[in-house]
Amino acid sequence: MVKLAVAGAKGRMGSLIANLALQESDFKLVGVTEKPDSEFIGSEFSRGVKFYSSLREFEERPDVLIDFTTPNATLKNIEDAKTLGVSLVIGTTGFSEEEKRIIEEASKVIPIVFSPNMSLGVNILFKIVGEVTRALKDKGYDVEIFEIHHRFKKDAPSGTAVRLAEIVAENLGKNLEDVAVYGRKGLVGERKPDEIGILSSRMGDVVGDHTVFFGTLGERLELTHRATSRETFARGALIAAKWVFDKKPGLYTMFDVLEI
Ligand code: NAP
């Protein structure tokens, strides 16, 4: 049985993950966290499981912490997880390059599954986009990435769109920041062949749509994933937690977890 902690358990993802974990016999939920100034600290989440302000306060040490919060909160959790020897599943998005390097450093001490999208379908999309990019390289195809999310999402573009763009850039042998174009406005001139366009929309309750377009003169190929429920990410996070808890220190992705 995996002793589990869930960060940000009042959030959309945290509450779903913690509630699903309570229904699974493979997990013992030993505590959940919220912001240190939250009114919920010390109160009960459900079935005797308490809200804590940090991992250091837990009465029982968890094996794994699942973290879907904010970059700042995740970085604090990483420090505590390193000190306590707790494995991590990080679903939070919006990290800077410098912050991603901190996660990489921490993975020398504890095992970390880090993925901007925990759904099986999106991870298959990651694979396919790499293959299609290689097949169409130097054949005159423009690559553009569109994403739509709900009105409450804080970061843009989505972590999944950024990862898709990184995969395209890696497979074209380019550095993403040299070729990324985040939206367009005004007299921007003709599209450069190397550009990777990344465009974000925010509306209503959209759980997460991503399309990668490969367009040339006379045709375009569109690869689309649509998430219709957050449960797909939550179940992926729980699968990752079960997988990571007895692994050696290292930085893992859902490719490792799902063996794809
Ligand atoms: P959300 O509803 O805003 O939830 C985040 C929660 O974390 C909130 O309850 C927030 O509290 C709490 N929090 C903030 N600082 C904290 C701290 N220091 N300690 C503990 N809790 C803290 O957001 P969400 O929709 O669940 O998304 C969370 C993150 O997961 C985002 O980065 C999102 O992009 C990402 N995400 C990833 C995947 C994936 O598959 N990898 C899927 C969906 C979402 P307050 O509201 O009081 O600030």
Residues whose N, C-alpha, C, O or C-beta is under 5 A from the ligand:
A	BS01	NAP	A7 G8 K10 G11 R12 M13 G14 T33 E34 K35 S53 F68 T69 A73 G91 T92 T93 S115 P116 N117 M118 S119 F233
